[in-house]
Amino acid sequence: MNKILTTITAVASLVSAVFSASAHAGEVLDRVLAAKTLTVAVGTDWGPASHVNEKHELDGDEVEIAKGIAKYLGVDAKFVTPSWDIIAAGKWQGRWDMAMGSMIPTKARAELFDFPAILGWGPIVAVVHKDSKATKPADLEGKVIGMVAGGAYEAYANHTFTPGWENAKPTTYQFKPGEVKITTSSNIAFDDLRLGDGVRLDAVLTDDATARAAIKGGYPLKILEPALLTTPGAIAILPGDKEFHDKIAAAVNAMRDNGTLTELSMKWYGVDYTFEK
């Protein structure tokens, strides 16, 4: 009798779990369509990806992509600008539906997020002051390195980076920092680095596009070769809504197929980052 009761209880629990999961299926997509609004988290200082332009409006590659996704869904795009560490923490509490920022899909992040679409591939690089004697990443052994909190850069610096995407190559670490300094944005780290070689920082870890945009903007910096690694950058949503996942994936695939992603990459970066090199 006890065995029968145990079996019945287990089956009931399983059925309950299935119905519970089904209750959440399509919840985000339904909310977006009902409100006719896709709320998207972006940054105000993410360089060509997203920034505030001279008209005091959000602009950039990922802002335009988000608008394209909203158009595909038949809704309007609404933007919010939380800091990256808040986005990466995963505790969104319904404040936005989707996050841009080309989040790198590591194994740790796969436990918090669903990644419906990869927007492109880009190198992670080490940037130093133009007067630095460093000529390659290995020269940064034991140095003070700055970077954004809670991201792949921090994981690389701490030798804990674990790729979570298909066919990822093992990570090779080219140096070990003596000290890691965390900031809320790459621009803050660049501001520290521009004060001079070793004044506050010896180098900053960031993505290649952000580094090149800073240099183009007048920062006295240089990029060390070779790149530390090349990673995909993805759109992030919270898990549990396959319909929402599939719609975003379809929208991005449509923009990839008709050349929009390449056009936007060339417009904002001068480089086609949409495929793995």
C-alpha positions in Angstrom: 0.0 0.0 0.0 2.8 2.4 0.9 4.5 1.7 -2.4 1.2 2.4 -4.3 0.7 5.7 -2.4 4.3 6.7 -3.1 3.8 6.0 -6.8 0.5 8.0 -6.9 2.1 10.9 -5.1 5.1 10.9 -7.5 2.8 10.8 -10.6 0.7 13.6 -9.1 3.8 15.7 -8.5 5.0 15.1 -12.0 1.6 16.1 -13.5 1.5 19.2 -11.3 5.0 20.2 -12.4 4.0 19.8 -16.1 0.9 21.9 -15.7 2.8 24.5 -13.7 5.5 24.7 -16.5 2.7 25.0 -19.1 1.1 27.8 -17.2 4.2 29.9 -17.9 4.6 28.9 -21.5 4.0 32.0 -23.7 3.5 34.3 -20.6 6.1 36.9 -21.7 5.1 36.9 -25.3 1.4 37.2 -24.3 2.2 40.2 -22.1 4.3 41.8 -24.8 1.6 41.4 -27.5 -1.2 42.5 -25.1 0.7 45.6 -24.1 1.9 46.1 -27.7 5.3 46.9 -26.2 8.6 45.1 -26.0 10.6 46.5 -23.1 14.3 46.1 -23.8 17.3 46.7 -21.5 20.2 48.6 -23.2 23.1 50.7 -22.1 23.6 54.5 -22.4 27.4 54.1 -22.7 28.0 50.9 -24.7 29.7 52.7 -27.5 28.4 51.8 -31.0 26.1 49.1 -29.6 23.9 51.6 -27.6 24.5 55.1 -26.5 22.8 58.5 -26.1 23.3 60.5 -29.3 23.5 64.3 -29.8 19.6 64.4 -29.9 19.6 62.9 -26.4 18.1 59.7 -27.9 19.2 56.1 -27.5 20.9 55.0 -30.7 23.3 52.3 -31.9 23.5 48.9 -33.5 21.7 47.0 -30.8 19.0 49.7 -30.4 18.2 49.4 -34.1 18.2 45.6 -33.8 15.8 45.7 -30.9 13.5 48.0 -32.9 13.6 45.5 -35.7 12.6 42.7 -33.4 9.7 44.8 -32.0 8.6 45.6 -35.6 8.7 41.9 -36.4 6.4 41.2 -33.4 4.1 44.0 -34.4 4.7 46.0 -31.2 6.6 49.1 -30.2 10.1 49.1 -28.5 10.5 50.7 -25.1 14.0 51.0 -23.7 15.2 51.0 -20.1 18.8 51.5 -19.0 19.8 49.5 -15.9 23.5 49.0 -15.2 25.1 45.9 -16.6 25.6 44.2 -13.2 21.8 44.4 -12.6 21.1 42.9 -16.0 23.6 40.1 -15.5 22.3 39.3 -12.1 19.1 37.9 -13.7 16.7 39.3 -11.2 14.6 41.3 -13.6 11.3 41.0 -11.8 9.3 41.9 -15.0 11.0 45.3 -15.4 12.1 44.4 -19.0 11.5 41.5 -21.4 14.8 41.2 -23.2 18.4 42.4 -22.7 20.8 43.5 -25.4 24.5 44.0 -24.6 25.7 41.0 -26.6 25.9 38.8 -23.5 28.4 36.1 -23.8 26.7 32.7 -23.2 28.9 31.1 -20.6 27.9 27.9 -18.7 27.2 30.0 -15.6 25.0 32.4 -17.4 23.1 29.5 -19.1 21.7 28.7 -15.6 20.1 32.1 -15.4 19.3 33.0 -19.0 18.0 31.8 -22.3 19.8 32.9 -25.4 17.4 33.0 -28.4 19.8 34.6 -30.9 23.5 35.3 -31.4 24.0 38.8 -32.9 27.6 38.4 -33.8 31.2 37.4 -32.8 33.9 39.6 -31.5 37.3 39.5 -29.9 37.9 40.2 -26.2 41.0 42.3 -26.0 43.4 43.9 -23.5 43.8 47.7 -23.9 46.6 49.7 -22.4 47.7 53.4 -22.3 49.5 54.4 -25.5 52.6 55.0 -23.5 52.6 51.5 -22.0 55.7 49.4 -22.7 53.5 46.3 -23.0 53.4 44.9 -26.5 51.5 41.7 -26.0 48.9 40.4 -23.4 51.6 38.3 -21.7 53.3 41.5 -20.6 50.3 42.1 -18.3 51.3 39.3 -15.9 50.9 40.6 -12.3 49.5 43.9 -13.4 46.4 45.9 -12.3 43.6 45.2 -14.7 40.2 47.0 -14.9 36.9 45.6 -16.3 33.1 45.6 -16.0 31.7 43.6 -13.2 30.0 40.3 -13.6 31.0 39.5 -17.1 33.3 37.4 -19.2 36.2 39.8 -18.8 36.1 39.3 -15.0 35.9 35.5 -15.5 38.9 35.6 -17.9 40.9 37.7 -15.5 40.2 35.2 -12.7 40.8 32.2 -14.9 37.3 30.9 -14.4 35.9 31.5 -17.9 33.8 28.5 -19.1 32.3 28.8 -22.6 28.7 27.7 -22.9 28.2 27.7 -26.6 28.4 24.9 -29.1 31.9 24.0 -30.5 33.7 26.4 -28.1 37.4 26.0 -27.9 39.2 25.6 -24.6 40.2 28.9 -23.1 43.9 29.7 -23.1 45.0 32.3 -20.5 47.7 34.6 -21.6 48.4 36.3 -18.2 47.3 36.4 -14.6 46.5 39.8 -13.1 48.1 40.9 -9.9 44.9 42.8 -9.0 41.4 43.0 -10.6 39.6 46.3 -10.4 35.8 46.2 -11.1 33.8 49.1 -12.6 30.2 49.5 -13.7 31.1 50.3 -17.3 34.1 50.1 -19.7 34.0 53.9 -20.0 34.8 54.3 -16.3 37.7 51.9 -16.7 38.9 53.8 -19.8 38.8 57.1 -17.8 41.1 55.6 -15.2 43.4 54.2 -17.8 43.6 57.5 -19.7 45.2 59.2 -16.7 48.4 57.4 -17.6 50.1 54.1 -17.7 50.0 52.5 -14.2 48.5 55.6 -12.5 45.3 53.7 -11.6 45.3 50.8 -14.1 47.8 49.0 -16.3 45.1 47.7 -18.7 41.4 47.2 -19.3 39.7 44.1 -20.6 36.8 44.7 -23.0 35.5 43.8 -26.4 37.3 44.9 -29.6 34.4 47.1 -30.8 34.2 49.1 -27.6 38.0 49.5 -27.5 38.1 50.8 -31.0 35.3 53.2 -30.4 37.1 54.7 -27.4 40.3 55.1 -29.4 38.3 56.8 -32.2 36.7 59.0 -29.6 40.1 60.3 -28.5 41.2 58.1 -25.7 45.0 57.7 -25.6 44.9 53.9 -25.7 46.2 51.0 -27.8 45.0 47.4 -28.2 47.4 44.6 -27.6 47.6 41.7 -30.0 46.7 38.9 -30.2 43.1 39.0 -28.9 42.5 37.1 -25.7 39.6 35.1 -27.2 36.7 35.4 -29.6 33.2 35.0 -28.3 29.6 35.1 -29.5 27.3 37.9 -28.2 23.7 37.0 -27.7 20.3 38.5 -26.8 19.3 37.4 -23.3 15.8 36.6 -22.0 14.7 34.7 -18.9 14.0 31.0 -19.4 10.6 29.4 -19.6 8.9 31.0 -22.6 9.7 29.0 -25.7 7.2 30.9 -27.8 9.0 34.2 -27.0 12.4 32.5 -27.6 11.2 31.3 -31.0 9.8 34.7 -32.1 13.0 36.5 -31.2 15.1 33.9 -33.0 12.9 34.2 -36.1 13.2 38.0 -36.1 16.9 37.9 -35.9 17.2 35.2 -38.5 15.1 37.3 -40.8 17.4 40.3 -40.3 20.4 38.1 -40.9 18.9 36.6 -44.1 18.0 40.0 -45.6 21.4 41.5 -44.8 20.1 43.9 -42.1 22.5 42.6 -39.4 25.5 43.0 -41.7 24.4 46.5 -42.8 24.0 47.6 -39.2 27.3 46.1 -38.1 29.1 47.9 -41.0 27.2 51.2 -40.2 28.1 51.2 -36.5 31.4 49.4 -36.3 32.9 49.5 -39.8 33.4 45.7 -39.5 31.0 42.8 -40.1 30.9 41.1 -36.7 27.9 39.0 -37.6 29.8 35.8 -38.4 32.6 33.9 -36.6 36.0 34.6 -38.2 
